[in-house]
């Protein structure tokens, strides 16, 4: 299979998505610290709204890359083995690290670690790995149905079919609690928790982003046409819903008690139909910006973008631990500062530590198994060769 042209903006988009994830987690920490004021809450809300695109963009990139790269025969065993080595091996390692540094750890609770390994509960950010791997396991099935749809439908009806699929996904989210109640009543092993306790990592509720990415990967030229033609529509949706959710979130802040301002971001839950519309518009907005920025960048800028994207998976795995270290630095150096400034400084320290650790670990002989990417020359790597050509990497770096 010949190599396809590299989609250069993907690296910048992936790097931005990781930065947005780290920013969201820094905001979550500082929104409840003592001394937070209304002006801090407003700034945090605006920054959080700007960063909400992270998970949808990661899923979108995964769909785009898979459908762009794999348009020939797939050896399913080799495909899954590669993803297991690139994604799950580093995930297992970091799940063990987070379990070991948690206060509940002891040798008698290893069975609890195994349970949390399968559910992504060893750290608050690992749920995403459990969710996204479901798309890899089911990718051949997704590809079969997407191809059948393109065979059955005339070209002019395909955008309408994509819109209909999006509406079905929104309908699924609208009935999330009804589905949860129904599954609780039938009480089926595995399936009931999948739709109740662990609904937030059920791939069905995130399909809209993967399907959009699949459509973009199957028809990259058409995707670029949509980006240009639909600017007014998706920018209007983005700005309008950005303002709406900023307003209702700030309005929900309470004066609290002696602890000060009570900040909550419950309105911005990912599994809501209207916020999903906002997030879909965010994908268009940030992809279009990344595409334009990549075209305008020189060699140094492109190298930086490639670095941000290349090491983003390892940085994602490590960043929760690095945030903990950043909080200690914050208490030592910035304790008397404004809360928003402390948050920004902690975020920057976390980013530097996360990327620094990831890059350093990528130079180890088993770097691929620890952070999902190796910086060593190929002959020095201790790793099973990849299947086929994968010129564009997915969210995990594969």
Buried (B, 14 or more C-beta within 10 A) or exposed (E): EEEBEEBBBBBBBBBBBBBBBBBBBBBBBBBEBEBBEEEBBBBBBBBBBBBBBBBBBBBBBBBBBBBBBBBEEBEEEBBBEBBBBBBBBBBBBBBBBBBEEEEEBEEEBEEBBEEBBEBBBBBEBBBBBBBBBBBBEEBBEBBEEBEEBBEEBEEEEBEEBBEEBBEEBBEBBEEBEEBBEEBBEEEEEEEBBBBBEBBBBBBBBBBBBBBBBBBBBBBBEBBBEBBEEBEEEBBEBBEEBBEBBBEEBBEBBEEEEEEBBBBEBEBBEBBBBBBBBBBBBBBBBBBBBBBEBBEEBEEEEBEBBBBBBBBBBBBBBBBBBBBEEBBEBBEEEBEEBBBBEBBBBBBBBBBEBBBBBBBEBBEBEBBBBBBBBBBBEEEEBEBEEEBBEBEBBBBBBB
